Amino acid sequence: MSQETFVYDIPQPTLTDDLQLHLTLRDPEVDESIDALMAHGQYAALRRVIDDLAPADVVEQMKQSGLRGRGGAGFSTGEKWEVCYNTNADQKYIICNAGEGLHVAHAVLEGMLIAAYAVGATRGIIFYRSESAESVPRMRKAIEEARQHGFLGRDIMGRGIEFEVELRFGMGSFVCGEETALIRFLQGDRCEPQIKQPFPAVRGLFSKPTLINNIETFATVPLIFYYGVEWFQSIGTETSKGTKVLSLSGQVKKEGLIEVPFGTTLRHIIFTIGKGMKNGKFKAAVIGGATGGVLTEADLDKPLDYEMLDSIGAVLASGSLQVLNENSCIPTLVKNNILFAAEESCGKCTPCRIGTKRLSEVVTKITDGNGTLDDLQEMRNLAQVMQDTSLCALGRTAPNLLLTTIDTFWDEYVEHVNAKRCDAGQCKTMVTFAINRDTCIGCGLCARNCPAEAISRTDYIAPGHKLASMLIDTEKCVKCGTCKSNCKFGAIFVQ
Ligand SMILES: Cc1cc2nc3c(=O)[nH]c(=O)nc-3n(C[C@H](O)[C@H](O)[C@H](O)COP(=O)(O)O)c2cc1C
């Protein structure tokens, strides 16, 4: 029996100066050994849950907390636990859908243990997309430490409770993260999604009730039982409680992982936490990566939560937030997204297998300068069919970027098909880069960065400038746009 001392009086986390709230995000350099963490309350929530609450009470408190899944469409975690709890079986499983992982390995284990106690599961699997995920060694160490401290095994904390956990790895496949495909993969079958009837919580791994939650969802659970349901309910918005980890990237001065309460505005994230635009003017932000959607200037002051994303047709999913400036071409963005989906589609259902291929062909035709207005209509129709009829969320969400941009950036699409113009300068067949010799100060940064050595100095010195301006040799230019993105004076433009 474990003789651990549990700590219950760690002050609640507070907002940082830039109004982030770090619940599941931790500095990778921080000491994550079990002793250091237990001195900060780790596993105290588990102990409290096991000693003070019946499994049904745990499920009830999870429902009351309002926690929603962080990995998919934001389904109520408590309701999912309830379905699994209510299903009788001689064996139940817990799966942590870990993707790339999180640093808080013990918090994830503690969350899984609380879930296992609540639904009556004795086996757990933590699934990483790949063995090379940065946080895997940390999780291996945490499992070993947890076992040594009596938090895993046949008689957890001397309370007669059993739970064991193992790590499993995918081979980088995106669709393997979809829960029904993941179950098939773990059974040794082909990694393809299935119709979710019944839900995995009723009939999942090896036909047994299986609770699948995202890693960030599990990492949040111990905090709810440590600080209480009311504390958790006080964070976020009416319908989206708690915080979300976001990977902020693109044209912001400060990129990196951040964690903010739901309800934080995009403006705050980009201009305060991200310290504003690195280059150029804000054009849009892609939220949710491959399954996500595009937010525009009009969305900057809306509180970010599941409802807001739903209203624009996007899914939070991975939590990536990529900020774009005027040098990003929307049809090219959509093309890259659709090409990714076509590559990752498992091919099982026709709308996704053929739809992603056909959409990539049409959008490539547009970015190659051969598109027509009819192509825009065809894309819209096809995207709608894919959303309505694909078997899993890969096919259903693959057209999200297209559908969230086709109206808001309609003029840009039309410019591509009618005028064969790409103002962002990314569609190579449509652009010729040129230098405004009066704005150019002759610093030569463009020439030094040009991979084709296509830029040289002219004899012309603009009034008020000391150096002669630069000139692009259009014969040599490979239209990569490096000069335009490097120029600090906006002197390079697309003709
Ligand atoms: C193509 C695809 C990839 C997915 N990848 C992940 C993933 O890497 N991690 C994850 O937690 N959920 C992923 N999901 C969502 C899962 O199917 C599932 O909804 C989620 O793990 C449930 O956990 P939650 O309720 O805690 O959000 C993916 C879904 C799809 C369609």
The ligand as a Gaussian input file, in Angstrom:
#p B3LYP/6-31G(d) Opt

LIG

0 1
 C       -8.643000      12.741000     -39.641000
 C       -8.810000      12.895000     -38.159000
 C       -7.699000      12.984000     -37.334000
 C       -7.851000      13.110000     -35.952000
 N       -6.729000      13.206000     -35.181000
 C       -6.886000      13.344000     -33.838000
 C       -5.740000      13.449000     -32.992000
 O       -4.590000      13.453000     -33.459000
 N       -5.956000      13.590000     -31.646000
 C       -7.228000      13.613000     -31.104000
 O       -7.390000      13.698000     -29.902000
 N       -8.315000      13.516000     -31.896000
 C       -8.175000      13.380000     -33.224000
 N       -9.293000      13.273000     -34.003000
 C      -10.626000      13.293000     -33.332000
 C      -10.961000      11.918000     -32.764000
 O      -11.663000      11.160000     -33.759000
 C      -11.847000      12.000000     -31.520000
 O      -12.945000      12.798000     -31.822000
 C      -11.136000      12.589000     -30.295000
 O       -9.957000      11.889000     -30.013000
 C      -12.083000      12.484000     -29.108000
 O      -11.491000      13.072000     -27.973000
 P      -12.151000      14.314000     -27.236000
 O      -13.615000      13.990000     -27.036000
 O      -11.406000      14.418000     -25.953000
 O      -11.957000      15.481000     -28.141000
 C       -9.157000      13.144000     -35.386000
 C      -10.279000      13.074000     -36.226000
 C      -10.108000      12.952000     -37.590000
 C      -11.312000      12.881000     -38.470000

